[in-house]
Amino acid sequence: MDSLYGDLFWYLDYNEDGTLDIFELQEGLQDIGAIQSLEEAKKIFTTGDVNKDGKLDFEEFMKYLKDHEKKMKLAFKSLDKNNDGKIEASEIVQSLQTLGLTISEQQAELILQSIDADGTMTVDWNEWRDYFLFNPVTDIEEIIRFWKHSTGIDIGDSLTIPDEFTEDEKKSGQWWRQLLAGGIAGAVSRTSTAPLDRLKIMMQVHGSKSDKMNIFGGFRQMVKEGGIRSLWRGNGTNVIKIAPETAVKFWAYEQYKKLLTEEGQKIGTFERFISGSMAGATAQTFIYPMEVMKTRLAVGKTGQYSGIYDCAKKILKHEGLGAFYKGYVPNLLGIIPYAGIDLAVYELLKSYWLDNFAKDSVNPGVMVLLGCGALSSTCGQLASYPLALVRTRMQAQAMLEGSPQLNMVGLFRRIISKEGIPGLYRGITPNFMKVLPAVGISYVVYENMKQTLGVTQK
């Protein structure tokens, strides 16, 4: 192998100066079909450039390939369960199950097909090494991470299950860069779609049968009452709460995972759902007063509150500390159907794509992942929406003159008796209208922030 690696080095060294720069590496490896993008070349280059002089010399190049080959050998051995020197579909199914990913034998065969060079429907060590030699993934876990939910997607909802981070990402500090990139993306996305969010809250609170509010009428009413700027009322609180909520959720998720899995064991889908739901509940408990203030500011009339601090002070003075947790129970109950359906639909869509469209690669590409993420989140929202509506009404009840202060069950009864089942879905149209722009904006900002913060591509 040494002579082959040596020949490859001299082939890539276009200007024959005995070193490779990033562009020589990228162009050469793209020419031979080993990589697709500059990002892949960067990851190889950064790992291989030990002395950080911006160039790969012969020794560094050889060392990178030998080290990478060792990691690939370990990954190959971990998949080759019966030690016959070949990987079969059943072994892929078995290995992925231990990583918490369930796939069918047919899907495993598609994965094999993309690696199998000689058409035997098994993969030997040479095929495995050639396929992954210049692929920056280092173990089987990273190979299946194409399909992880993306941190960068923020549809303005706080109930999604946190992301998984590899040990490498945690050690290198990539995890906080990704969370920061996701947080900034969320802030831009929420600010861009804030008028639709405020309209949703107004329709949830005021949209009774006797006072029907449509989208156009709602916008006109808000602008007439407080001008164009009033469309962003409550957005400041919505953006400020991203940081503490993400931090608490990420920390809590890691703790619950440790409690639910044994040392060294991989987390399965069910444990991920339980850990994620409990982490969501912990984060919501911590930042819930901000949720209440966001609703009060959004529903409030011009001049009613001068800002977040004034809103908090007035609630405390007139209603006491308990007011900051109004609607907490329906909010907590909404986490279970949201997280469960979001996860289940995502797994279903992933399975469908792998069965029907995974011809040459198991990597679905950005658009498929965005589509699956948006669709699964939308289904989750649909399931938990009545609870979200009751939560918002409970948060705003004290502001509505002559409105009785009802508990969760009382409010459900009142809405169904006065407005019927459709009453539980008031405001869902603007809510769905903001999903696509929110996904698109947060993805673009997330990708740009990842580059700015130096997050390596997975």
C-alpha beads as a LAMMPS data file, in Angstrom:
LAMMPS data file: protein, C-alpha beads

458 atoms
457 bonds

1 atom types
1 bond types

-500.0 500.0 xlo xhi
-500.0 500.0 ylo yhi
-500.0 500.0 zlo zhi

Masses

1 110.0

Atoms # bond

1 1 1 0.000 0.000 0.000
2 1 1 2.905 2.367 0.760
3 1 1 3.994 2.555 -2.862
4 1 1 0.387 3.169 -3.967
5 1 1 0.011 6.015 -1.445
6 1 1 3.403 7.405 -2.570
7 1 1 2.369 7.342 -6.255
8 1 1 -0.876 9.094 -5.321
9 1 1 1.032 11.866 -3.499
10 1 1 3.185 12.605 -6.583
11 1 1 0.092 12.481 -8.807
12 1 1 -1.643 15.115 -6.626
13 1 1 1.478 17.327 -6.397
14 1 1 0.764 19.305 -9.614
15 1 1 3.561 21.860 -9.206
16 1 1 6.048 19.179 -8.066
17 1 1 7.296 21.151 -5.046
18 1 1 7.098 18.152 -2.698
19 1 1 4.078 19.531 -0.788
20 1 1 0.302 19.681 -1.336
21 1 1 -1.792 22.783 -0.761
22 1 1 -5.561 22.619 -0.206
23 1 1 -6.374 23.317 -3.885
24 1 1 -4.048 20.632 -5.239
25 1 1 -5.615 18.164 -2.809
26 1 1 -9.170 19.192 -3.716
27 1 1 -8.677 19.221 -7.515
28 1 1 -6.681 15.978 -7.573
29 1 1 -9.097 14.032 -5.381
30 1 1 -12.108 15.393 -7.295
31 1 1 -10.465 14.334 -10.576
32 1 1 -10.221 10.733 -9.401
33 1 1 -13.746 10.852 -7.909
34 1 1 -12.563 10.379 -4.314
35 1 1 -14.332 13.463 -2.913
36 1 1 -17.144 15.792 -3.987
37 1 1 -16.538 19.093 -2.202
38 1 1 -13.981 21.571 -0.864
39 1 1 -15.339 20.896 2.647
40 1 1 -14.264 17.240 2.429
41 1 1 -10.794 18.285 1.235
42 1 1 -10.567 20.808 4.107
43 1 1 -11.360 18.141 6.688
44 1 1 -8.655 15.824 5.307
45 1 1 -6.194 18.727 5.031
46 1 1 -6.819 20.043 8.582
47 1 1 -6.420 16.547 10.080
48 1 1 -3.290 15.756 8.059
49 1 1 -1.469 19.101 8.453
50 1 1 0.148 18.247 11.800
51 1 1 2.627 21.157 11.928
52 1 1 -0.068 23.655 10.754
53 1 1 2.115 25.233 8.053
54 1 1 -0.731 25.264 5.524
55 1 1 0.810 22.449 3.436
56 1 1 0.867 18.651 3.461
57 1 1 4.335 17.197 2.987
58 1 1 4.999 13.566 1.991
59 1 1 5.330 12.336 5.620
60 1 1 2.116 14.074 6.748
61 1 1 0.205 12.690 3.746
62 1 1 1.415 9.139 4.402
63 1 1 0.705 9.415 8.132
64 1 1 -2.849 10.688 7.503
65 1 1 -3.643 7.792 5.161
66 1 1 -2.160 5.164 7.475
67 1 1 -4.000 6.570 10.533
68 1 1 -7.229 6.804 8.564
69 1 1 -6.764 3.254 7.299
70 1 1 -6.429 2.043 10.910
71 1 1 -9.738 3.710 11.850
72 1 1 -11.395 2.241 8.762
73 1 1 -10.036 -1.201 9.711
74 1 1 -11.634 -0.875 13.162
75 1 1 -14.949 0.177 11.596
76 1 1 -14.746 -2.755 9.168
77 1 1 -14.027 -5.234 11.980
78 1 1 -16.868 -3.873 14.116
79 1 1 -19.253 -4.576 11.206
80 1 1 -17.807 -7.955 10.257
81 1 1 -19.570 -9.835 13.066
82 1 1 -18.663 -13.377 11.937
83 1 1 -15.013 -12.466 11.127
84 1 1 -15.125 -13.925 7.596
85 1 1 -13.470 -10.843 6.048
86 1 1 -16.699 -9.736 4.339
87 1 1 -19.571 -7.454 5.346
88 1 1 -23.076 -8.708 4.526
89 1 1 -26.456 -6.955 4.691
90 1 1 -27.492 -8.775 7.889
91 1 1 -24.313 -7.551 9.632
92 1 1 -25.114 -3.935 8.697
93 1 1 -28.658 -4.328 10.092
94 1 1 -27.267 -5.797 13.336
95 1 1 -24.602 -3.091 13.764
96 1 1 -26.970 -0.213 13.110
97 1 1 -29.454 -1.649 15.600
98 1 1 -26.823 -1.374 18.341
99 1 1 -26.442 2.310 17.339
100 1 1 -30.178 2.868 17.760
101 1 1 -30.991 2.919 14.028
102 1 1 -33.399 0.294 12.700
103 1 1 -33.249 -0.445 8.970
104 1 1 -34.563 -3.295 6.832
105 1 1 -32.393 -5.896 5.077
106 1 1 -33.399 -4.286 1.760
107 1 1 -32.118 -0.884 2.943
108 1 1 -28.879 -2.488 4.129
109 1 1 -28.445 -4.008 0.650
110 1 1 -28.741 -0.527 -0.883
111 1 1 -25.982 0.702 1.449
112 1 1 -23.840 -2.284 0.400
113 1 1 -24.513 -1.666 -3.304
114 1 1 -23.063 1.844 -3.058
115 1 1 -19.769 0.409 -1.662
116 1 1 -19.633 -2.957 -3.473
117 1 1 -17.312 -2.654 -6.485
118 1 1 -17.463 -6.224 -7.853
119 1 1 -21.216 -6.880 -7.598
120 1 1 -20.966 -9.776 -5.116
121 1 1 -23.407 -8.098 -2.666
122 1 1 -20.748 -8.362 0.020
123 1 1 -17.974 -5.873 0.795
124 1 1 -14.436 -7.067 1.458
125 1 1 -11.690 -5.051 3.153
126 1 1 -10.220 -3.704 -0.133
127 1 1 -13.601 -2.379 -1.328
128 1 1 -14.273 -0.863 2.093
129 1 1 -10.853 0.834 2.254
130 1 1 -11.058 2.184 -1.316
131 1 1 -14.540 3.593 -0.728
132 1 1 -13.753 5.340 2.572
133 1 1 -10.057 6.157 2.052
134 1 1 -10.689 9.834 1.359
135 1 1 -14.046 10.036 3.039
136 1 1 -13.604 12.150 6.184
137 1 1 -15.939 9.866 8.163
138 1 1 -13.957 7.818 10.651
139 1 1 -16.434 5.264 11.986
140 1 1 -19.753 3.600 11.266
141 1 1 -21.520 6.040 13.604
142 1 1 -20.552 8.971 11.395
143 1 1 -21.626 7.058 8.288
144 1 1 -25.214 6.944 9.542
145 1 1 -25.135 10.517 10.881
146 1 1 -26.261 11.804 7.494
147 1 1 -29.704 11.189 8.858
148 1 1 -29.536 13.045 12.134
149 1 1 -32.033 15.841 12.767
150 1 1 -30.323 19.150 11.996
151 1 1 -29.651 21.622 14.812
152 1 1 -29.779 24.436 12.279
153 1 1 -33.468 24.127 11.600
154 1 1 -35.602 26.384 13.755
155 1 1 -39.316 26.563 13.028
156 1 1 -39.955 28.701 16.090
157 1 1 -41.008 25.759 18.230
158 1 1 -39.220 24.828 21.412
159 1 1 -40.209 21.193 21.638
160 1 1 -37.823 19.464 19.237
161 1 1 -35.488 16.766 20.590
162 1 1 -31.863 17.943 20.860
163 1 1 -29.142 16.738 18.526
164 1 1 -26.643 13.975 19.088
165 1 1 -22.988 15.005 19.171
166 1 1 -20.097 12.580 18.728
167 1 1 -17.329 12.344 21.319
168 1 1 -14.998 14.022 18.792
169 1 1 -17.361 16.981 18.429
170 1 1 -17.605 17.331 22.212
171 1 1 -13.819 17.204 22.697
172 1 1 -12.993 19.572 19.839
173 1 1 -15.572 22.173 20.847
174 1 1 -17.521 21.657 17.610
175 1 1 -20.700 21.064 19.647
176 1 1 -20.925 24.601 21.084
177 1 1 -20.101 26.124 17.695
178 1 1 -22.968 24.149 16.174
179 1 1 -25.318 25.183 18.991
180 1 1 -24.254 28.838 18.589
181 1 1 -24.734 28.665 14.810
182 1 1 -28.169 27.104 15.415
183 1 1 -29.040 29.794 17.982
184 1 1 -28.143 32.655 15.632
185 1 1 -30.044 30.953 12.803
186 1 1 -33.053 30.629 15.121
187 1 1 -32.888 34.312 16.094
188 1 1 -32.816 35.472 12.440
189 1 1 -35.519 32.991 11.432
190 1 1 -37.853 33.918 14.332
191 1 1 -37.390 37.638 13.698
192 1 1 -38.156 37.173 9.982
193 1 1 -41.379 35.270 10.693
194 1 1 -42.390 37.223 13.851
195 1 1 -45.427 38.966 12.249
196 1 1 -46.953 35.555 11.452
197 1 1 -46.143 34.354 14.972
198 1 1 -47.834 37.374 16.569
199 1 1 -50.856 36.909 14.284
200 1 1 -51.078 33.257 15.408
201 1 1 -51.086 34.321 19.095
202 1 1 -53.752 37.020 18.438
203 1 1 -55.958 34.487 16.643
204 1 1 -55.474 31.928 19.442
205 1 1 -56.477 34.460 22.102
206 1 1 -59.151 36.490 20.309
207 1 1 -60.379 34.203 17.542
208 1 1 -63.739 33.127 18.982
209 1 1 -66.798 32.488 16.816
210 1 1 -68.318 35.874 17.653
211 1 1 -65.047 37.641 16.783
212 1 1 -63.655 35.770 13.790
213 1 1 -60.243 36.993 12.739
214 1 1 -58.778 36.112 9.354
215 1 1 -55.168 36.577 8.229
216 1 1 -55.650 39.779 6.250
217 1 1 -58.024 41.269 8.846
218 1 1 -55.647 40.319 11.653
219 1 1 -52.663 42.067 10.059
220 1 1 -54.746 45.153 9.257
221 1 1 -56.009 45.301 12.844
222 1 1 -52.483 45.009 14.322
223 1 1 -51.029 47.689 12.030
224 1 1 -53.991 50.012 12.698
225 1 1 -53.594 49.595 16.478
226 1 1 -49.794 49.949 16.749
227 1 1 -48.187 50.605 13.367
228 1 1 -45.836 48.351 11.386
229 1 1 -43.444 47.945 14.352
230 1 1 -46.183 46.347 16.440
231 1 1 -45.996 43.256 14.167
232 1 1 -42.750 42.363 15.990
233 1 1 -44.197 42.794 19.494
234 1 1 -42.994 39.954 21.761
235 1 1 -40.212 38.939 19.359
236 1 1 -37.436 40.219 21.653
237 1 1 -38.437 37.743 24.379
238 1 1 -38.796 34.966 21.802
239 1 1 -35.197 35.553 20.639
240 1 1 -33.660 36.102 24.114
241 1 1 -34.989 32.757 25.383
242 1 1 -33.141 30.756 22.668
243 1 1 -29.788 30.802 24.539
244 1 1 -30.891 29.637 28.019
245 1 1 -33.349 27.153 26.568
246 1 1 -30.779 25.543 24.222
247 1 1 -28.160 25.369 26.982
248 1 1 -30.503 23.796 29.561
249 1 1 -31.994 21.382 27.009
250 1 1 -28.565 20.215 25.794
251 1 1 -27.246 19.747 29.345
252 1 1 -30.418 17.966 30.544
253 1 1 -30.483 15.705 27.463
254 1 1 -26.947 14.494 28.175
255 1 1 -27.863 13.783 31.836
256 1 1 -31.072 11.868 30.991
257 1 1 -29.230 9.819 28.346
258 1 1 -26.704 8.732 30.984
259 1 1 -29.533 7.705 33.314
260 1 1 -31.349 5.683 30.646
261 1 1 -28.412 3.898 28.999
262 1 1 -25.659 1.774 30.465
263 1 1 -21.996 2.801 30.166
264 1 1 -20.812 2.533 26.543
265 1 1 -24.272 1.560 25.244
266 1 1 -25.705 3.436 22.264
267 1 1 -28.982 5.296 22.650
268 1 1 -32.002 3.764 20.883
269 1 1 -34.976 5.625 19.355
270 1 1 -37.208 5.059 22.399
271 1 1 -34.542 6.235 24.888
272 1 1 -33.862 9.222 22.600
273 1 1 -37.566 10.106 22.685
274 1 1 -37.792 9.816 26.495
275 1 1 -34.518 11.708 27.081
276 1 1 -35.494 14.399 24.575
277 1 1 -38.985 14.845 26.028
278 1 1 -37.641 15.103 29.586
279 1 1 -34.917 17.542 28.470
280 1 1 -37.594 19.625 26.738
281 1 1 -39.716 19.614 29.904
282 1 1 -36.697 20.660 32.016
283 1 1 -35.815 23.525 29.647
284 1 1 -39.453 24.671 29.477
285 1 1 -39.702 24.702 33.287
286 1 1 -36.617 26.900 33.421
287 1 1 -37.636 29.472 30.783
288 1 1 -41.455 29.296 31.067
289 1 1 -41.875 32.786 32.610
290 1 1 -40.397 34.147 29.365
291 1 1 -43.058 32.249 27.384
292 1 1 -45.751 33.968 29.452
293 1 1 -44.143 37.389 28.910
294 1 1 -43.843 36.762 25.167
295 1 1 -47.608 36.080 24.984
296 1 1 -48.488 39.096 27.167
297 1 1 -46.305 41.419 25.060
298 1 1 -47.749 40.041 21.803
299 1 1 -51.372 40.422 22.969
300 1 1 -50.770 43.735 24.799
301 1 1 -52.000 47.048 23.418
302 1 1 -49.712 49.931 22.472
303 1 1 -48.232 51.531 25.601
304 1 1 -49.419 48.740 27.923
305 1 1 -45.853 47.535 28.499
306 1 1 -42.679 49.504 27.812
307 1 1 -40.582 46.323 27.518
308 1 1 -39.753 42.900 28.967
309 1 1 -38.743 44.253 32.401
310 1 1 -41.874 46.425 32.682
311 1 1 -44.058 43.451 31.672
312 1 1 -42.446 41.217 34.351
313 1 1 -42.837 43.925 37.003
314 1 1 -46.553 44.489 36.254
315 1 1 -47.377 40.765 36.211
316 1 1 -45.619 40.300 39.557
317 1 1 -47.317 43.329 41.122
318 1 1 -50.889 42.618 39.975
319 1 1 -51.021 38.802 39.772
320 1 1 -48.155 37.414 41.864
321 1 1 -45.466 34.840 41.122
322 1 1 -47.923 32.087 40.098
323 1 1 -48.915 34.067 36.984
324 1 1 -45.531 33.310 35.423
325 1 1 -46.522 29.625 35.241
326 1 1 -50.060 29.970 33.845
327 1 1 -50.614 27.351 31.132
328 1 1 -47.610 25.331 32.301
329 1 1 -49.501 21.990 32.467
330 1 1 -50.862 21.986 28.863
331 1 1 -47.436 23.180 27.707
332 1 1 -45.768 20.208 29.414
333 1 1 -48.360 17.742 28.100
334 1 1 -47.812 19.065 24.559
335 1 1 -44.176 17.954 24.576
336 1 1 -45.039 14.225 24.458
337 1 1 -47.226 14.176 21.286
338 1 1 -44.968 16.727 19.577
339 1 1 -41.661 14.929 20.205
340 1 1 -43.154 11.457 19.649
341 1 1 -44.837 12.242 16.332
342 1 1 -41.925 14.387 15.090
343 1 1 -39.513 11.494 15.709
344 1 1 -41.857 8.787 14.361
345 1 1 -42.669 10.675 11.131
346 1 1 -38.989 11.492 10.567
347 1 1 -38.044 7.799 10.962
348 1 1 -40.888 6.854 8.578
349 1 1 -39.817 9.383 5.913
350 1 1 -36.184 8.321 6.278
351 1 1 -37.161 4.671 5.863
352 1 1 -39.292 5.486 2.789
353 1 1 -36.442 7.435 1.154
354 1 1 -33.897 4.671 1.812
355 1 1 -36.301 2.057 0.386
356 1 1 -37.247 3.949 -2.765
357 1 1 -34.580 6.483 -3.668
358 1 1 -31.193 5.418 -2.242
359 1 1 -29.597 4.234 -5.491
360 1 1 -25.909 5.232 -5.353
361 1 1 -25.568 6.769 -1.925
362 1 1 -27.131 6.683 1.521
363 1 1 -26.619 10.461 1.771
364 1 1 -30.049 11.976 1.008
365 1 1 -28.771 15.517 0.390
366 1 1 -29.831 18.819 1.916
367 1 1 -33.249 19.256 0.296
368 1 1 -34.505 15.810 1.342
369 1 1 -33.315 16.327 4.932
370 1 1 -34.908 19.789 5.094
371 1 1 -38.157 18.436 3.659
372 1 1 -38.265 15.499 6.091
373 1 1 -37.450 17.779 9.040
374 1 1 -40.107 20.354 8.113
375 1 1 -42.783 17.714 7.459
376 1 1 -42.134 15.750 10.669
377 1 1 -42.131 18.968 12.762
378 1 1 -45.382 20.087 11.114
379 1 1 -47.035 16.751 11.988
380 1 1 -45.780 17.135 15.564
381 1 1 -47.248 20.638 15.731
382 1 1 -50.582 19.434 14.373
383 1 1 -50.857 16.817 17.137
384 1 1 -49.948 19.161 19.997
385 1 1 -51.677 22.313 18.672
386 1 1 -54.857 22.181 20.824
387 1 1 -52.678 22.032 23.952
388 1 1 -50.560 24.943 22.640
389 1 1 -53.729 26.985 22.034
390 1 1 -55.079 26.311 25.544
391 1 1 -51.656 27.204 26.995
392 1 1 -51.670 30.579 25.163
393 1 1 -55.249 31.348 26.288
394 1 1 -54.338 30.550 29.903
395 1 1 -51.273 32.811 29.672
396 1 1 -53.380 35.707 28.358
397 1 1 -56.631 35.193 30.340
398 1 1 -55.884 37.867 32.945
399 1 1 -55.596 40.518 30.198
400 1 1 -59.056 39.898 28.765
401 1 1 -61.672 41.994 30.547
402 1 1 -64.709 40.055 31.741
403 1 1 -63.084 36.734 30.902
404 1 1 -63.394 33.995 33.571
405 1 1 -60.062 32.553 34.846
406 1 1 -60.469 28.921 33.787
407 1 1 -58.153 25.943 34.274
408 1 1 -57.058 23.659 31.425
409 1 1 -60.080 21.323 31.486
410 1 1 -62.485 24.264 31.873
411 1 1 -60.951 26.028 28.882
412 1 1 -61.137 22.919 26.692
413 1 1 -64.836 22.543 27.566
414 1 1 -65.568 26.218 26.929
415 1 1 -63.771 26.253 23.533
416 1 1 -65.500 23.048 22.338
417 1 1 -68.977 24.166 23.504
418 1 1 -68.667 27.678 22.002
419 1 1 -66.515 27.070 18.909
420 1 1 -66.521 23.317 18.322
421 1 1 -63.425 21.253 17.433
422 1 1 -62.182 23.867 14.860
423 1 1 -61.863 26.276 17.800
424 1 1 -58.928 24.208 19.078
425 1 1 -57.059 24.950 15.834
426 1 1 -57.481 28.739 15.682
427 1 1 -54.353 30.388 14.285
428 1 1 -52.964 27.203 12.744
429 1 1 -52.896 28.739 9.225
430 1 1 -50.327 31.487 10.010
431 1 1 -48.498 28.872 12.080
432 1 1 -48.102 26.618 9.027
433 1 1 -47.405 29.577 6.736
434 1 1 -44.245 30.345 8.700
435 1 1 -42.810 26.786 8.544
436 1 1 -41.301 26.979 5.026
437 1 1 -39.749 30.469 5.317
438 1 1 -38.515 29.614 8.843
439 1 1 -36.845 26.389 7.641
440 1 1 -35.309 28.077 4.583
441 1 1 -34.007 31.147 6.444
442 1 1 -32.650 29.206 9.422
443 1 1 -30.883 26.722 7.115
444 1 1 -29.157 29.446 5.036
445 1 1 -28.080 31.377 8.156
446 1 1 -26.987 28.157 9.892
447 1 1 -24.763 27.089 6.989
448 1 1 -23.185 30.560 6.784
449 1 1 -22.637 30.711 10.549
450 1 1 -21.024 27.247 10.487
451 1 1 -18.497 28.531 7.961
452 1 1 -17.880 31.714 9.977
453 1 1 -17.414 29.760 13.229
454 1 1 -15.251 27.101 11.588
455 1 1 -17.612 24.155 12.045
456 1 1 -16.369 21.208 9.988
457 1 1 -18.868 19.437 7.780
458 1 1 -20.138 16.117 9.042

Bonds

1 1 1 2
2 1 2 3
3 1 3 4
4 1 4 5
5 1 5 6
6 1 6 7
7 1 7 8
8 1 8 9
9 1 9 10
10 1 10 11
11 1 11 12
12 1 12 13
13 1 13 14
14 1 14 15
15 1 15 16
16 1 16 17
17 1 17 18
18 1 18 19
19 1 19 20
20 1 20 21
21 1 21 22
22 1 22 23
23 1 23 24
24 1 24 25
25 1 25 26
26 1 26 27
27 1 27 28
28 1 28 29
29 1 29 30
30 1 30 31
31 1 31 32
32 1 32 33
33 1 33 34
34 1 34 35
35 1 35 36
36 1 36 37
37 1 37 38
38 1 38 39
39 1 39 40
40 1 40 41
41 1 41 42
42 1 42 43
43 1 43 44
44 1 44 45
45 1 45 46
46 1 46 47
47 1 47 48
48 1 48 49
49 1 49 50
50 1 50 51
51 1 51 52
52 1 52 53
53 1 53 54
54 1 54 55
55 1 55 56
56 1 56 57
57 1 57 58
58 1 58 59
59 1 59 60
60 1 60 61
61 1 61 62
62 1 62 63
63 1 63 64
64 1 64 65
65 1 65 66
66 1 66 67
67 1 67 68
68 1 68 69
69 1 69 70
70 1 70 71
71 1 71 72
72 1 72 73
73 1 73 74
74 1 74 75
75 1 75 76
76 1 76 77
77 1 77 78
78 1 78 79
79 1 79 80
80 1 80 81
81 1 81 82
82 1 82 83
83 1 83 84
84 1 84 85
85 1 85 86
86 1 86 87
87 1 87 88
88 1 88 89
89 1 89 90
90 1 90 91
91 1 91 92
92 1 92 93
93 1 93 94
94 1 94 95
95 1 95 96
96 1 96 97
97 1 97 98
98 1 98 99
99 1 99 100
100 1 100 101
101 1 101 102
102 1 102 103
103 1 103 104
104 1 104 105
105 1 105 106
106 1 106 107
107 1 107 108
108 1 108 109
109 1 109 110
110 1 110 111
111 1 111 112
112 1 112 113
113 1 113 114
114 1 114 115
115 1 115 116
116 1 116 117
117 1 117 118
118 1 118 119
119 1 119 120
120 1 120 121
121 1 121 122
122 1 122 123
123 1 123 124
124 1 124 125
125 1 125 126
126 1 126 127
127 1 127 128
128 1 128 129
129 1 129 130
130 1 130 131
131 1 131 132
132 1 132 133
133 1 133 134
134 1 134 135
135 1 135 136
136 1 136 137
137 1 137 138
138 1 138 139
139 1 139 140
140 1 140 141
141 1 141 142
142 1 142 143
143 1 143 144
144 1 144 145
145 1 145 146
146 1 146 147
147 1 147 148
148 1 148 149
149 1 149 150
150 1 150 151
151 1 151 152
152 1 152 153
153 1 153 154
154 1 154 155
155 1 155 156
156 1 156 157
157 1 157 158
158 1 158 159
159 1 159 160
160 1 160 161
161 1 161 162
162 1 162 163
163 1 163 164
164 1 164 165
165 1 165 166
166 1 166 167
167 1 167 168
168 1 168 169
169 1 169 170
170 1 170 171
171 1 171 172
172 1 172 173
173 1 173 174
174 1 174 175
175 1 175 176
176 1 176 177
177 1 177 178
178 1 178 179
179 1 179 180
180 1 180 181
181 1 181 182
182 1 182 183
183 1 183 184
184 1 184 185
185 1 185 186
186 1 186 187
187 1 187 188
188 1 188 189
189 1 189 190
190 1 190 191
191 1 191 192
192 1 192 193
193 1 193 194
194 1 194 195
195 1 195 196
196 1 196 197
197 1 197 198
198 1 198 199
199 1 199 200
200 1 200 201
201 1 201 202
202 1 202 203
203 1 203 204
204 1 204 205
205 1 205 206
206 1 206 207
207 1 207 208
208 1 208 209
209 1 209 210
210 1 210 211
211 1 211 212
212 1 212 213
213 1 213 214
214 1 214 215
215 1 215 216
216 1 216 217
217 1 217 218
218 1 218 219
219 1 219 220
220 1 220 221
221 1 221 222
222 1 222 223
223 1 223 224
224 1 224 225
225 1 225 226
226 1 226 227
227 1 227 228
228 1 228 229
229 1 229 230
230 1 230 231
231 1 231 232
232 1 232 233
233 1 233 234
234 1 234 235
235 1 235 236
236 1 236 237
237 1 237 238
238 1 238 239
239 1 239 240
240 1 240 241
241 1 241 242
242 1 242 243
243 1 243 244
244 1 244 245
245 1 245 246
246 1 246 247
247 1 247 248
248 1 248 249
249 1 249 250
250 1 250 251
251 1 251 252
252 1 252 253
253 1 253 254
254 1 254 255
255 1 255 256
256 1 256 257
257 1 257 258
258 1 258 259
259 1 259 260
260 1 260 261
261 1 261 262
262 1 262 263
263 1 263 264
264 1 264 265
265 1 265 266
266 1 266 267
267 1 267 268
268 1 268 269
269 1 269 270
270 1 270 271
271 1 271 272
272 1 272 273
273 1 273 274
274 1 274 275
275 1 275 276
276 1 276 277
277 1 277 278
278 1 278 279
279 1 279 280
280 1 280 281
281 1 281 282
282 1 282 283
283 1 283 284
284 1 284 285
285 1 285 286
286 1 286 287
287 1 287 288
288 1 288 289
289 1 289 290
290 1 290 291
291 1 291 292
292 1 292 293
293 1 293 294
294 1 294 295
295 1 295 296
296 1 296 297
297 1 297 298
298 1 298 299
299 1 299 300
300 1 300 301
301 1 301 302
302 1 302 303
303 1 303 304
304 1 304 305
305 1 305 306
306 1 306 307
307 1 307 308
308 1 308 309
309 1 309 310
310 1 310 311
311 1 311 312
312 1 312 313
313 1 313 314
314 1 314 315
315 1 315 316
316 1 316 317
317 1 317 318
318 1 318 319
319 1 319 320
320 1 320 321
321 1 321 322
322 1 322 323
323 1 323 324
324 1 324 325
325 1 325 326
326 1 326 327
327 1 327 328
328 1 328 329
329 1 329 330
330 1 330 331
331 1 331 332
332 1 332 333
333 1 333 334
334 1 334 335
335 1 335 336
336 1 336 337
337 1 337 338
338 1 338 339
339 1 339 340
340 1 340 341
341 1 341 342
342 1 342 343
343 1 343 344
344 1 344 345
345 1 345 346
346 1 346 347
347 1 347 348
348 1 348 349
349 1 349 350
350 1 350 351
351 1 351 352
352 1 352 353
353 1 353 354
354 1 354 355
355 1 355 356
356 1 356 357
357 1 357 358
358 1 358 359
359 1 359 360
360 1 360 361
361 1 361 362
362 1 362 363
363 1 363 364
364 1 364 365
365 1 365 366
366 1 366 367
367 1 367 368
368 1 368 369
369 1 369 370
370 1 370 371
371 1 371 372
372 1 372 373
373 1 373 374
374 1 374 375
375 1 375 376
376 1 376 377
377 1 377 378
378 1 378 379
379 1 379 380
380 1 380 381
381 1 381 382
382 1 382 383
383 1 383 384
384 1 384 385
385 1 385 386
386 1 386 387
387 1 387 388
388 1 388 389
389 1 389 390
390 1 390 391
391 1 391 392
392 1 392 393
393 1 393 394
394 1 394 395
395 1 395 396
396 1 396 397
397 1 397 398
398 1 398 399
399 1 399 400
400 1 400 401
401 1 401 402
402 1 402 403
403 1 403 404
404 1 404 405
405 1 405 406
406 1 406 407
407 1 407 408
408 1 408 409
409 1 409 410
410 1 410 411
411 1 411 412
412 1 412 413
413 1 413 414
414 1 414 415
415 1 415 416
416 1 416 417
417 1 417 418
418 1 418 419
419 1 419 420
420 1 420 421
421 1 421 422
422 1 422 423
423 1 423 424
424 1 424 425
425 1 425 426
426 1 426 427
427 1 427 428
428 1 428 429
429 1 429 430
430 1 430 431
431 1 431 432
432 1 432 433
433 1 433 434
434 1 434 435
435 1 435 436
436 1 436 437
437 1 437 438
438 1 438 439
439 1 439 440
440 1 440 441
441 1 441 442
442 1 442 443
443 1 443 444
444 1 444 445
445 1 445 446
446 1 446 447
447 1 447 448
448 1 448 449
449 1 449 450
450 1 450 451
451 1 451 452
452 1 452 453
453 1 453 454
454 1 454 455
455 1 455 456
456 1 456 457
457 1 457 458
